[in-house]
Amino acid sequence: MPDPPDYPESLLSRINLATSKPPVSTNSQLKKLLEDVRAFISASTSPQLQSNGQQQPSLSKKRKLEDVNNQSPTLDQADTIADVSFSIPQRKKLKLALGRNPEQGSIKACNPSTNETEFGITWRNIEHCVCVPVPEKAQPQWNFCIFPKEGGGGGDEQILFTIPGGNVKGDTIHSDMQFSPDESYKDVVMRMMNQRLKRKISEPNEKEFVSQVAQAYRKGEKAVHAKAFRGSKDGKPISHLTTSLASIPRFHHCSSRFILHTLQFHHFLLVPLPTNIRGTGETGYLFFLSSGIVWGFKKPLAFFPFHAITSISYTSVLQRTFNLNITTTTSSSPFSSSSSSKPPSGPNPTDAAVEIEFSMIDQADFAGIDAYVRRHHLQDASMAEQRRAKKLN
């Protein structure tokens, strides 16, 4: 957690007045205060400008870029793909450069005009890479998700870029590798990357999981994902809050933002949940691969390899939806700060167990997910001691 800014005395006194009980500031004064605070923080944290007026990168970013550039100094030593859409860590179209040396090269996102590196990661610092179809798109697209090694030394970030599903067109790809004009973008990129990666790219397999939910965008095509919602409020899963409301007569848990209020004479009313108990999470997608479970596509992405999953359990199993809870360790979870922790367990007693809840999964996918859990011998903790009802005297 970064230290709070060193506010000037005049601004600090206004903050104290605004946060006092009862507050003594009017709405207009609060609005002006927020604008002044934002301006102060922006001025105190903005990057320094070079003499030519361009922003100078931060020291941490500069170190990472130096490491990547040292491993792959020029684009002459890389295969390049133009106009690639990146979503993480930046949302923009860049040139994808794949260094040809698997030991000394790197994968980089470069400015298409200047060829300067925006971000990247060396091949040897990549822990996992997965390629999954982008859900709910009229035209096929593929997301490549790159997960860096923990403690890789460079502070590498996750990378997510999207490749169109069609065939290679024009001179988009510049490479010494031979490929057919009828070969798809996805196949070409996967072949290039698999030649450099020590661990091959993981893909969905219909033998592992196929969704039973009808797809609205590409009808007739089988989906290999399950839509879910991940979120929390004050460190507690959303379902715990909405389930407590659902226990009240005539209230039923309908979603993370609404409850269904049953009126007399069989009339129904969709009632928004109060804003103070709405979740702060995001809707996303779960992919059940032969190497682990992937969650995307908001930052941070999550990959749960089998060895990092302590147990899996189901909660709030209702007629239409259910929740999936993955228990892992704090070192394996990108959501550790917002997930519910349990006492340390496992071979490393200092690494606490963390339970991550994915809610509102369609009941039609329960059988497929449960079969996946059983096939890979992931411990089902649905009937664990901590989930059993308490015995009342």
Summary of the structure (lengths in Angstrom):
residues: 393
radius of gyration: 24.6
end to end distance: 45.1
largest distance: 76.3
contacts: 1109
relative contact order: 0.09
helix: 25%
strand: 33%
